[in-house]
């Protein structure tokens, strides 16, 4: 792997998702400095050149919804073949047994899996803080820094338990005071609101059926005081809509608006059950939506109406969602699944292979308020995912960019974050994958068997 250089020419890629860049691009520090047309050379001297003639280069993929700790409960038998509410009820008691070591293993594995799939920026919606795991986000930030990925980590929360009329058991909820105090601590310790930041914090009450109205409103006030973003699950299932109507006397988006959440600093996970009028309201507010196709299909939650959302003016990103509903943390596979699901819904003319790549890059960057990410252009962050097409699945391909999606790319060969290679030859430098898998699997067995 070449050492980071002041100016690096990634030369003559097999294909690149950028205009007028057939000759590659120049990286200067942590930014893209120049695009090179086919047959061209850099305008100013470079310090090193990397031959990219075997690589398809795209902007680094951006994952805008996940639950890292759930890698420890993949394909968990008591939760199989259930829709969202009973699925959660089967898993909450297991998650209540998490330890700090479990969290570290689960988070490290999720991050590594994402990186190897071409992900350069990820969010994580961490909302379970059982006794002893109150510093879960500190563990997460440490793991991200260790591996070199860019992150927007959300301090999730639940304070509405079964005894209060909510869904989660008492063992996994916290008090509003404890949640807000820890949120304030994390924002002060880690949140960097500047462009090109490597670590940011957002606040993310879990869902309408697991937090109080008071916590929703207070979280919004606190986040905006720190110039941080807001995130939650919304309009994921019809059960949620029925619960909100029965409990609040209003639909989920009305409740969100009523608590002061509609705004350009908010992105929502799922957004399946929005009406046309809801979509217009989201667009007026500048609120964006993350599409999670694999999870939505596995839990039989419904189909996110991505084309209607975009037509209304709502930015749409992509997320893998939790590893206990998706059962994978591979963002490139999610790109393909989004393509297939939305092509199936809308037909050939409205969805091409370029659309899911856009959702996972520019669309996701809009969700998290990061305009410097998600495109290959001068001045943008030097975050790239580079794939080779040397597997049997790609043999006979024509268009290399289309082949990534249609033939099922799943593993990046090289990944760059902020001008530094974080994956080289399909490996994360310094990470012992065999040891990680062994430790993670052992933690999962302990957790699942009690």
C-alpha positions in Angstrom: 0.0 0.0 0.0 1.5 3.4 -1.0 2.2 5.9 1.7 -0.2 8.9 1.9 1.3 11.7 -0.3 0.7 15.4 -0.6 -0.5 15.0 -4.2 -1.5 11.6 -5.5 -2.7 10.8 -9.1 -5.2 7.9 -9.3 -4.5 7.2 -13.0 -6.7 5.9 -15.8 -9.5 4.0 -13.9 -11.4 1.3 -15.8 -14.4 3.4 -15.1 -15.3 6.3 -12.8 -18.6 7.8 -11.6 -17.7 11.4 -12.5 -17.9 13.5 -15.6 -14.7 14.3 -17.7 -12.5 12.1 -15.4 -11.5 9.2 -17.7 -7.8 10.0 -16.9 -8.5 9.8 -13.1 -8.2 12.3 -10.3 -5.6 14.0 -8.2 -5.8 13.8 -4.4 -4.2 16.6 -2.4 -4.3 15.8 1.3 -7.9 15.0 2.3 -9.5 16.6 -0.8 -10.0 15.9 -4.4 -7.9 18.5 -6.2 -8.4 17.8 -9.9 -10.2 15.6 -12.4 -8.2 14.4 -15.4 -9.9 14.0 -18.8 -9.1 10.9 -20.8 -5.5 11.1 -22.2 -4.7 14.1 -20.0 -2.2 14.7 -17.3 -2.3 16.7 -14.0 -2.0 20.5 -14.3 0.7 20.5 -11.6 3.2 17.9 -10.6 2.2 15.0 -8.3 4.2 13.1 -5.7 3.0 9.7 -6.6 0.9 7.8 -9.2 -1.3 4.8 -8.6 -2.4 2.7 -11.6 -6.2 2.3 -11.4 -6.7 0.6 -14.8 -8.3 -2.4 -13.2 -10.6 -0.5 -10.9 -14.1 1.0 -11.1 -14.0 4.2 -9.0 -17.1 5.6 -7.3 -17.6 8.0 -4.4 -17.3 6.4 -1.1 -20.7 4.8 0.0 -22.5 6.5 2.9 -24.6 4.3 5.2 -27.3 6.4 6.9 -29.0 3.9 9.1 -27.7 1.0 11.1 -27.6 -0.7 14.6 -24.1 -2.1 15.0 -24.7 -4.0 18.2 -27.3 -6.2 16.4 -24.5 -8.1 14.5 -24.5 -10.2 17.7 -28.0 -11.4 17.2 -28.1 -12.4 13.5 -30.5 -15.1 12.5 -31.6 -15.4 16.1 -34.1 -18.3 16.2 -36.7 -16.8 18.5 -36.9 -13.7 16.3 -37.2 -15.4 13.0 -40.3 -14.9 10.8 -41.8 -12.1 12.9 -42.8 -8.6 11.9 -41.3 -5.6 13.6 -43.2 -5.4 17.0 -43.0 -9.1 18.0 -39.5 -9.2 16.5 -38.4 -6.4 18.9 -40.1 -8.0 21.8 -38.1 -11.2 21.2 -34.8 -9.4 21.0 -35.1 -6.7 23.8 -34.4 -9.2 26.6 -31.3 -10.5 24.8 -29.9 -7.0 24.1 -30.4 -6.2 27.8 -27.5 -8.6 28.5 -25.0 -6.7 26.4 -21.6 -6.0 28.0 -19.0 -3.4 27.0 -16.8 -6.1 25.5 -19.8 -7.3 23.5 -20.4 -3.8 22.2 -16.8 -3.4 21.1 -16.8 -6.7 19.2 -20.2 -6.0 17.6 -19.2 -2.5 16.6 -15.8 -3.5 15.3 -17.3 -6.2 13.1 -20.0 -4.0 11.7 -17.5 -1.3 10.8 -15.1 -3.7 9.2 -17.9 -5.3 7.2 -19.1 -1.9 6.0 -15.6 -0.7 5.0 -14.9 -3.9 3.0 -18.1 -3.2 1.1 -17.0 0.3 0.0 -18.4 2.4 2.8 -16.4 5.4 3.8 -19.0 7.2 6.1 -21.4 5.5 8.4 -24.0 6.4 10.9 -25.1 4.2 13.7 -28.4 4.4 15.7 -27.3 3.1 19.1 -30.3 3.2 21.5 -29.7 0.3 23.9 -27.8 1.2 27.1 -28.2 -1.7 29.6 -26.5 -1.3 33.0 -22.7 -1.2 32.5 -22.9 -0.1 28.9 -23.7 3.6 29.5 -20.6 4.6 27.5 -21.6 2.6 24.4 -21.0 5.6 22.1 -17.5 6.2 23.5 -16.7 2.6 22.5 -18.1 3.2 19.1 -16.1 6.4 18.5 -12.9 4.6 19.6 -13.5 1.7 17.2 -14.2 4.1 14.3 -11.0 6.0 14.9 -9.0 2.8 15.2 -10.2 1.6 11.7 -10.2 5.0 10.0 -13.8 5.3 8.9 -15.8 8.6 8.9 -18.8 8.5 11.3 -22.0 10.3 12.3 -22.9 8.4 15.5 -26.3 9.0 17.0 -27.0 8.9 20.7 -30.2 6.9 20.6 -32.6 6.7 23.5 -35.6 4.9 25.0 -37.5 6.1 28.1 -41.0 4.7 27.4 -41.3 1.1 28.7 -44.1 -1.4 28.8 -45.3 -0.1 32.2 -45.7 3.4 30.7 -47.5 2.1 27.6 -44.5 1.7 25.3 -43.0 -1.4 23.7 -39.5 -2.0 25.3 -39.1 -3.6 28.7 -37.9 -1.7 31.8 -34.4 -3.3 31.5 -33.4 -1.4 28.3 -34.8 2.1 29.0 -33.2 5.1 30.8 -34.6 8.2 32.5 -35.0 11.4 30.5 -32.5 13.2 32.7 -29.8 10.5 32.2 -30.4 10.5 28.5 -30.1 14.3 28.1 -27.1 14.5 30.4 -25.2 11.8 28.4 -26.3 13.4 25.1 -24.8 16.8 26.3 -21.6 15.0 27.3 -21.2 13.3 24.0 -21.9 16.4 22.0 -19.3 18.2 24.0 -16.7 15.4 23.8 -16.9 14.3 20.1 -19.2 16.4 17.9 -17.3 18.4 15.2 -19.8 20.4 13.1 -17.2 21.6 10.7 -17.1 20.4 7.1 -14.8 17.4 6.5 -15.1 16.3 10.1 -14.3 12.7 10.8 -16.6 12.3 13.8 -20.0 13.8 14.5 -22.7 13.1 17.0 -26.5 13.3 16.3 -29.4 12.7 18.7 -31.8 10.0 17.9 -34.8 9.1 20.2 -35.6 5.6 19.0 -39.2 5.8 17.8 -42.7 7.2 18.8 -43.5 4.0 20.7 -40.3 4.0 22.8 -39.8 7.6 23.9 -41.9 10.3 25.5 -43.1 13.5 23.9 -41.0 15.4 26.4 -37.8 13.6 25.4 -38.5 14.1 21.7 -38.9 17.9 22.2 -35.9 18.2 24.6 -33.6 16.2 22.3 -34.5 18.6 19.4 -33.7 21.6 21.5 -30.4 20.2 22.7 -29.2 19.1 19.2 -30.0 22.4 17.7 -28.1 24.2 20.4 -25.0 22.2 19.4 -25.6 22.4 15.6 -26.1 18.7 15.5 -28.6 16.6 13.5 -31.6 14.6 14.6 -32.6 11.1 13.5 -35.4 8.6 14.4 -37.4 5.7 12.9 -40.7 6.8 11.4 -43.5 5.4 9.3 -41.9 2.0 9.2 -44.9 -0.2 9.8 -48.7 0.0 9.8 -48.6 -1.1 13.5 -46.7 2.1 14.3 -49.3 4.2 12.5 -52.1 2.4 14.4 -50.2 2.8 17.7 -49.7 6.6 17.1 -53.3 7.1 16.2 -54.5 5.3 19.3 -51.9 6.9 21.7 -51.6 10.4 20.4 -54.7 10.8 18.3 -52.5 11.6 15.2 -50.5 9.9 12.5 -46.6 9.6 12.9 -45.7 12.6 10.8 -48.2 14.8 12.6 -46.7 13.7 15.9 -43.2 14.5 14.6 -44.3 17.9 13.6 -46.1 18.4 16.9 -42.9 17.8 18.8 -40.8 20.3 16.8 -38.9 17.8 14.6 -39.8 18.7 11.1 -36.8 20.6 9.7 -33.7 20.4 7.4 -31.6 19.0 10.2 -33.7 15.8 10.5 -33.4 12.5 8.6 -35.8 9.6 9.1 -35.3 5.9 8.8 -37.7 3.9 6.5 -40.5 6.4 5.6 -42.6 3.6 4.1 -46.1 4.7 5.1 -46.1 8.3 4.0 -49.0 9.7 2.1 -48.6 12.1 -0.8 -49.4 15.0 1.5 -46.8 13.7 4.0 -44.2 13.8 1.3 -45.0 17.4 0.4 -44.7 18.4 4.0 -41.3 16.6 4.3 -40.1 18.4 1.2 -41.2 21.8 2.5 -39.4 21.2 5.7 -36.2 19.9 4.1 -36.4 16.6 6.0 -34.9 13.6 4.3 -35.5 9.8 4.3 -33.2 6.8 4.4 -34.4 3.8 2.4 -33.5 0.4 4.0 -34.7 -2.2 1.4 -33.3 -5.4 2.8 -34.7 -4.8 6.3 -38.1 -3.6 5.0 -38.4 -6.8 2.9 -37.2 -9.2 5.7 -39.6 -7.7 8.2 -42.5 -7.4 5.7 -42.8 -3.7 6.5 -43.7 -2.5 3.1 -42.0 -0.6 0.2 -40.6 2.9 0.5 -41.9 5.0 -2.4 -38.5 6.4 -3.4 -39.5 7.9 -6.7 -42.5 9.7 -5.3 -40.3 11.0 -2.4 -37.7 12.4 -4.8 -40.4 13.8 -7.2 -41.8 15.7 -4.2 -38.4 17.1 -3.4 -37.3 14.9 -0.6 -33.7 13.7 -0.5 -33.4 9.9 -0.2 -30.3 8.1 1.1 -29.6 4.4 1.7 -29.0 2.4 4.9 -28.4 -1.3 5.7 -30.4 -1.0 9.0 -29.7 -3.4 11.8 -27.8 -6.6 11.4 -30.6 -8.5 13.1 -33.2 -7.5 10.5 -30.9 -7.2 7.4 -28.5 -9.8 8.9 -25.7 -8.1 6.9 -23.7 -4.9 6.9 -22.8 -4.8 3.3 -23.7 -1.4 1.7 -22.8 -2.4 -1.9 -25.2 -5.3 -1.6 -27.8 -2.9 -0.3 -27.3 -0.8 -3.5 -28.2 -3.8 -5.6 -31.2 -4.6 -3.5 -32.5 -1.1 -3.7 -32.1 -1.2 -7.5 -34.0 -4.5 -7.7 -36.8 -3.5 -5.4 -37.4 -0.1 -6.8 -37.0 -1.3 -10.4 -39.7 -3.9 -9.6 -42.0 -1.2 -8.3 -41.5 1.5 -10.9 -40.3 -0.2 -14.0 -37.5 0.2 -16.5 -37.9 3.9 -17.4 -37.8 5.3 -13.8 -35.0 3.4 -12.1 -31.6 2.7 -13.7 -28.4 1.3 -12.1 -27.2 4.8 -11.5 -30.1 5.7 -9.2 -29.1 3.4 -6.2 -25.5 4.5 -6.6 -26.8 8.1 -6.3 -28.9 7.3 -3.3 -26.0 5.7 -1.5 -23.7 8.7 -2.2 -25.2 12.1 -2.9 -28.6 11.2 -1.4 -27.0 9.8 1.8 -24.7 12.9 2.0 -27.8 15.1 2.0 -29.4 13.0 4.7 -26.6 13.7 7.1 -26.0 17.3 6.0 -22.6 16.7 4.5 -22.5 18.4 1.0 -18.7 17.8 0.9 -19.3 14.1 0.6 -20.9 11.8 -2.0 -19.4 13.1 -5.3 -16.1 13.0 -7.1 -15.4 16.6 -7.9 -12.7 19.2 -7.1 -12.9 20.4 -3.5 -14.9 17.4 -2.3 -13.6 15.0 0.4 -11.2 12.4 -0.9 -13.5 9.5 0.0 -13.5 6.7 -2.6 -14.5 3.1 -3.2 -12.7 1.2 -5.8 -13.8 -2.2 -7.1 -12.1 -4.7 -9.4 -14.2 -6.9 -11.8 -12.0 -10.0 -11.7 -14.6 -12.4 -10.1 -16.6 -15.0 -12.1 -19.7 -13.0 -11.4 -18.4 -10.1 -13.6 -17.1 -12.2 -16.5 -18.6 -11.0 -19.8 -19.6 -7.5 -18.5 -19.9 -4.5 -20.8 -20.6 -1.3 -18.8 -18.3 -1.5 -15.7 -20.5 0.8 -13.6 -23.6 -1.2 -14.5 -21.8 -4.4 -13.7 -21.2 -3.2 -10.1 -24.9 -3.1 -9.5 -26.3 -5.8 -11.9 -23.6 -8.4 -11.3 -23.6 -8.0 -7.6 -20.4 -6.4 -6.4 -20.0 -7.0 -2.7 -16.3 -6.4 -1.8 -14.2 -3.3 -2.5 -10.5 -3.8 -3.4 -9.5 -0.3 -2.2 -11.2 2.3 -0.1 -10.0 5.8 0.7 -11.2 8.0 3.5 -10.0 11.6 3.8 -7.1 10.8 1.4 -5.9 7.8 3.3 -6.3 4.2 2.2 -8.4 2.3 4.8 -8.8 -0.8 2.6 -6.1 -2.2 0.3 -6.2 -5.5 -1.6 -9.6 -6.2 0.1 -8.1 -6.0 3.5 -8.1 -3.5 6.4 -4.5 -2.8 7.3 -3.7 -4.0 10.8 -7.0 -5.8 11.4 -6.8 -9.5 12.3 -10.1 -10.6 10.7 -9.8 -14.2 11.9 -9.4 -13.1 15.5 -12.3 -10.6 15.1 -14.6 -13.2 13.8 -13.6 -15.7 16.5 -14.1 -13.1 19.4 -17.3 -11.8 17.9 -18.9 -15.2 17.4 -18.0 -16.2 21.0 -19.6 -13.0 22.3 -22.7 -13.7 20.2 -23.0 -17.3 21.6 -22.7 -16.0 25.2 -25.3 -13.3 24.6 -27.8 -15.5 22.9 -27.6 -18.4 25.3 -27.8 -16.1 28.4 
